Amino acid sequence: MNTLLKPSTLIPKGLQYRKIGNLTLFKFTDELGDRLQTLLDRKKADTLTNQENLELEAIGELDEIFSYINAAIAKLHSPDDDPQLKLLP
C-alpha cells in the first residue's frame, strides 16, 4: 500500500532560508535537493517505485510553492517594476 506524502512533512528538514541581496528566500536543503535529483534520475531510468513517485510528486509540489512564494517576495521588493504590485498607502 502506498501512502500519500504531504509536502508539509518535508519542510522541517528540507527547507532553508537564503539571504540574496535584500531578499530572504526559501530554498531546499542540500539533502532534499540531492533526494530530488536521485528521484528524477530514477524516473528517467524508469526504476522509480510507486512510493518514490509519490515522494517525487510531494517534493515537486513543494518546489512549486517555494517558487511562487519567492517570486511574490521578489515582486514585493520591486513594486516600481509593476504598478499593480504597489502597496496601498
For each residue, the residues with C-beta under 8 A, 3 or more apart:
1:
2: 50 51 54
3: 51 54
4: 54 58
5: 9 10 54 55 57 58
6: 9 58
7: 10 11 58 59 61 62 65
8: 11
9: 5 6 12 58
10: 5 7 13 14 15 32 58 59 62
11: 7 8 14 15 62
12: 9 15
13: 10 29 31 32
14: 10 11 28 29 31 32 59 62
15: 10 11 12 26 27 28 29 32 66
16: 26 27 28 29
17: 24 25 26 27
18: 24 25 26 27
19: 23 24
20: 23 24 25
21:
22: 77
23: 19 20 73 74 77
24: 17 18 19 20 73
25: 17 18 20 70 73 74
26: 15 16 17 18 66 69 70
27: 15 16 17 18 66
28: 14 15 16 32 33 36 63 66
29: 13 14 15 16 32 33
30: 33 34
31: 13 14 34 35
32: 10 13 14 15 28 29 35 36 59
33: 28 29 30 36 37
34: 30 31 37 38
35: 31 32 38 39 55 59
36: 28 32 33 39 40 56 59 63
37: 33 34 40 41
38: 34 35 41 42
39: 35 36 42 43 48 52 55 56 59
40: 36 37 43 44 56
41: 37 38 44 45
42: 38 39 45 47 48 52
43: 39 40 46 48 53 56
44: 40 41
45: 41 42
46: 43
47: 42
48: 39 42 43 52 53 56
49: 52 53
50: 2 53 54
51: 2 3 54 55
52: 39 42 48 49 55 56
53: 43 48 49 50 56 57
54: 2 3 4 5 50 51 57 58
55: 5 35 39 51 52 58 59
56: 36 39 40 43 48 52 53 59 60
57: 5 53 54 60 61
58: 4 5 6 7 9 10 54 55 61 62
59: 7 10 14 32 35 36 39 55 56 62 63
60: 56 57 63 64
61: 7 57 58 64 65
62: 7 10 11 14 58 59 65 66
63: 28 36 59 60 66 67
64: 60 61 67 68
65: 7 61 62 68 69
66: 15 26 27 28 62 63 69 70
67: 63 64 70 71
68: 64 65 71 72
69: 26 65 66 72 73
70: 25 26 66 67 73 74
71: 67 68 74 75
72: 68 69 75 76
73: 23 24 25 69 70 76 77
74: 23 25 70 71 77 78
75: 71 72 78 79 81 82 85
76: 72 73 79 85 87
77: 22 23 73 74
78: 74 75 81 82
79: 75 76 82 83 85 86 87
80: 86
81: 75 78 85
82: 75 78 79 85 86
83: 79 86
84:
85: 75 76 79 81 82
86: 79 80 82 83
87: 76 79
88:
89:
